[in-house]
Amino acid sequence: MSGRCTYIRLFDEEEIIYGKIGPYRHSHQREQVKALLQQAAEATHKNVSEFLLESGLIAAEEKLANRNLFTLDDEKWKEFQEALNRDPQNKPRLKKLLNQPSVFD
């Protein structure tokens, strides 16, 4: 087990539930995971399957959003290059905002 969630099969008593910290081999761990997922599903007004599917899709979109490789056809590539090569526009309100102290300062 590499520390990644390979799959989850909650309702088979013989099945090991794999999670982020490794396999859950004991029944109390399986029950804790099952209860946590059921609680989260109920909080979002979904069943566990819908909750897991939606959560998996959100995680997949977040992972793929960080990709730095994308493909463009010739026309879109030309438009992209033109946008990159344009002179920057003066944005006084943005400049003012960025020069103000942050809430973290």
N, C-alpha and C positions, 0 to 999 in steps of 0.2 A: 504494500500500500504506500503510495507516494505522498499521502497527505491531501489528495484531491478527492472530491466527491465523485465517485464513479457512477453509482446508481443508488437508489433508495427503494427498497421494497418493504413496506411497512406491515403488511397484513399477513405475511407468511411466518408462522412461528419458527420455522426452521432457518429462515433467512438471516444473514448477518447484515446489519444496516451500516453502510459505510458513510462516514461523514468527514468533516475537515480535519479532525484529529485522529482519524483511523477507524478501524472496525469497532462497532459496538457489539460485543459478544454476549453481554449479560442482559437478561430480560428487563431489569430495571432501567438500563440505558435505552433499550428499544422503546420502552414505555415513555420515558422522558422525551425522546425525540418525537415519538408519535403525538404525545400531548402538546408539545411545543408547536408542531406543524398544524395540528388541529386548532389550537388557540389562534395562531396567526391567520389561518384560513377563515375562521369565524369572524375575526376582527375585520376582515376585508369582504365579508359576506360572500365567500366562495367555499366550495368544497376543497378538500386537500389536493385533489388532482388538478383542479383549476388553479389553485394557489401555486403549486409547484411549477406548472407550465408557465404561468405568468412570470413568476420569479426567475425561472430559467431563461425566458426570453429577454427580460430586462437585463440580466447579467450578460447574456450573449451580446445584446446591443451595446452595452457599456464596453465590453472587451473589444468589439469590432470598431467602435467609434475612435479608438486610439490607434487605428492602423495608419501608417504613413505611406502606404502604397495604394494608388488608385489609378484607374485607366480612363482616358478621355479619347474621343475621336478627334480627328484633325481639326475640325471647326472649334470644338470646345477647348482643345489644347491652345489654339491661337488666341481665343478669348481669355483664357487663363493667363497666358504669357503677357498679353496686353494689360490686363489688370495688375499684374505684378510689376510691370515696367512703368505704370502711370506715376506721375509726381504725386506725393502725398497731399491731401487736402488739409487746409487749415480748419481746425475744429476748436474754436475758443472755449466752448463750454466743456468739452472733453479735457482740454488742457487744464482748465480751472479745477475740474473735478480731480484729476490725477495729481494736482499740486496741493490738494487739501490733505491734512493729516488723516490717516486711516483709523478705524476703531481699534486696530491692533497696535497703534503707536503709543 
